[in-house]
């Protein structure tokens, strides 16, 4: 009996770890040529070269630290070395790509690049073009919100072959509190980026009934 319970506990633990692994987020940096900026990371902007990096020896470098303040809605705040605010654009995920700082607003499902005005000495954001976005996500199916018809989008997938998708918003809509539901995909730490591994339906869902939900139907035909 003692041996039975020992084997039972070991089996239960194994199943639990497998289940947790199935829901673990994939790392964005592992599949794409980028460097994620996490909380308390320092980044450097050099006005003379107009380049972003994690370090620089340039005399005119501007060093910033990413902070996420309590009660801010998990929005990123970048501060100078003296802790004075530099900028906060309502984004929550930032990364470096080819010496540029790219930021995503997860609730708007939109991407921006961050630039600097030397005359006013202020940072500002610019829309990141779909062409540039495809440059980063070269092996990803980019799905725009405007492509949904009657709240549905049909995604064709070859059986037994995973496909990555990225949901991008090209409308004025806002998707606060929305989450993805389904058992046929894995998520990334970049919101809206999924790896679909089975046929089925992915629901982009809001908990309140008055909001519309979006459905991605995955099939081979």
C-alpha positions in Angstrom: 0.0 0.0 0.0 2.9 2.4 0.9 4.5 1.7 -2.5 1.1 2.3 -4.2 0.7 5.8 -2.7 4.4 6.6 -3.5 3.8 5.8 -7.1 0.5 7.7 -7.1 2.1 10.8 -5.8 5.0 10.6 -8.3 2.5 10.1 -11.2 0.3 13.1 -10.0 3.4 15.3 -9.8 4.5 14.3 -13.3 1.1 15.0 -14.7 1.0 18.4 -12.9 4.4 19.5 -14.3 3.4 18.4 -17.8 0.2 20.4 -17.5 2.0 23.4 -16.3 4.5 23.0 -19.2 1.7 23.0 -21.7 0.6 26.4 -20.5 4.0 27.9 -20.1 4.7 31.0 -22.2 7.2 30.8 -25.0 10.1 33.3 -25.0 9.8 36.0 -27.7 13.6 36.4 -27.8 14.2 32.7 -28.6 12.4 32.8 -32.0 13.1 36.4 -33.1 16.2 38.6 -33.5 15.3 40.9 -30.7 16.3 41.8 -27.1 13.4 42.3 -24.6 13.6 45.1 -22.1 12.5 43.9 -18.8 11.6 45.8 -15.6 14.7 47.5 -14.1 16.7 47.0 -17.3 18.8 50.0 -18.5 18.8 51.1 -22.1 20.8 53.8 -23.7 19.9 56.2 -26.5 22.8 58.1 -28.3 21.6 61.3 -30.0 24.7 61.6 -32.2 24.0 58.2 -33.8 20.3 58.0 -33.2 20.8 54.4 -32.0 19.4 52.5 -29.0 21.5 49.9 -27.2 22.0 48.4 -23.7 25.3 50.1 -23.3 27.4 52.9 -24.9 30.6 54.8 -24.4 29.4 57.9 -26.3 29.7 61.2 -24.4 26.1 62.3 -25.3 24.5 59.0 -24.3 21.2 59.1 -22.4 20.7 56.3 -19.9 17.2 55.2 -19.0 15.7 52.6 -16.7 12.4 50.8 -17.3 10.1 50.9 -14.3 6.6 49.5 -13.8 4.8 51.4 -11.0 2.2 49.9 -8.8 -1.3 51.1 -9.9 -0.1 52.2 -13.3 -2.0 49.4 -15.1 1.4 47.6 -15.8 2.4 50.4 -18.2 6.1 50.9 -18.7 7.8 54.1 -17.4 11.3 55.0 -18.5 13.2 57.3 -16.1 16.5 59.1 -16.3 19.5 58.2 -14.0 18.2 60.8 -11.5 14.8 59.0 -11.5 13.1 61.9 -13.3 10.4 60.7 -15.8 11.6 60.4 -19.4 8.6 59.0 -21.2 5.6 56.6 -20.8 3.5 55.9 -23.8 0.9 53.4 -22.4 3.0 50.5 -23.7 3.8 47.4 -21.6 6.3 45.5 -23.7 9.4 46.9 -25.3 12.4 45.4 -27.2 15.4 46.4 -29.2 15.6 45.5 -32.8 18.4 46.7 -35.1 19.3 49.5 -32.8 15.7 50.7 -32.5 13.4 50.7 -29.5 10.0 49.1 -30.4 7.1 49.2 -28.0 3.8 47.4 -28.0 0.5 48.6 -26.5 -1.1 45.3 -25.6 -4.6 46.8 -25.2 -4.5 48.6 -28.5 -2.6 45.7 -30.2 -0.3 48.3 -31.9 3.4 48.7 -32.2 5.4 51.9 -32.1 9.0 53.0 -32.5 10.5 55.4 -29.9 12.5 58.4 -31.2 14.1 61.5 -29.8 13.8 65.2 -30.6 17.1 66.9 -29.9 15.6 70.4 -30.1 13.0 69.8 -27.4 15.0 67.0 -25.7 11.9 64.8 -25.5 11.1 61.3 -26.6 8.1 60.6 -28.8 6.5 57.6 -30.4 5.8 56.8 -34.1 3.6 54.2 -35.7 5.6 51.2 -36.7 4.8 50.4 -40.3 3.4 47.0 -41.3 6.3 46.5 -43.7 8.8 46.9 -40.8 6.7 44.7 -38.6 6.8 41.9 -41.2 10.6 42.4 -41.2 10.7 41.2 -37.6 7.9 38.6 -37.8 9.1 37.2 -41.2 7.7 33.7 -40.5 4.5 34.8 -38.9 1.0 35.2 -40.3 0.0 38.7 -39.3 -3.8 39.0 -38.9 -5.3 42.5 -38.8 -8.5 43.2 -36.9 -10.1 44.6 -40.1 -9.8 41.2 -41.6 -12.4 39.7 -39.3 -15.8 39.3 -40.9 -18.8 38.8 -38.6 -16.3 38.5 -35.8 -14.6 35.5 -37.5 -11.3 34.8 -39.3 -10.5 31.6 -41.1 -6.9 30.4 -40.7 -5.8 27.6 -43.0 -3.1 25.4 -41.4 -1.2 22.4 -42.7 -1.9 19.3 -40.5 0.9 18.5 -38.0 2.7 21.7 -38.8 2.6 24.6 -36.3 2.0 28.1 -37.5 2.7 31.4 -35.7 0.2 34.2 -35.9 0.3 37.8 -34.6 -2.9 39.8 -34.0 -2.4 43.5 -34.9 -5.0 46.2 -34.7 -5.6 48.5 -37.7 -8.8 50.0 -36.3 -9.8 52.5 -33.6 -10.9 49.6 -31.3 -9.4 49.0 -27.9 -9.0 45.5 -26.3 -8.6 46.1 -22.6 -9.1 42.9 -20.5 -9.3 40.7 -23.6 -7.6 37.3 -23.4 -7.1 34.3 -25.7 -8.9 31.1 -25.0 -8.5 27.6 -26.6 -6.5 24.4 -26.4 -4.8 24.5 -29.7 -2.1 27.1 -29.2 0.8 28.3 -27.1 1.3 31.9 -26.1 4.4 34.1 -26.0 5.4 36.8 -23.5 4.5 39.2 -26.3 0.7 39.6 -26.2 -1.0 38.7 -29.4 1.7 36.4 -30.7 0.6 32.7 -30.7 1.9 29.4 -32.0 -1.0 27.4 -33.3 -0.3 23.6 -33.1 -3.7 22.1 -33.7 -7.0 22.6 -35.5 -9.8 24.2 -33.6 -11.1 27.6 -32.5 -9.2 30.4 -30.8 -11.4 32.9 -29.0 -10.3 36.5 -28.3 -12.6 37.1 -25.4 -13.8 39.9 -23.1 -15.5 38.9 -19.8 -18.3 41.5 -20.1 -21.2 40.3 -22.3 -21.7 43.7 -24.0 -18.3 43.5 -25.8 -17.8 41.5 -29.0 -15.6 38.5 -29.1 -13.4 37.5 -32.0 -12.9 33.9 -33.2 -10.1 32.5 -35.3 -11.2 29.2 -36.8 -8.2 27.0 -37.7 -8.7 24.2 -40.3 -6.9 22.6 -43.2 -9.5 23.8 -45.7 
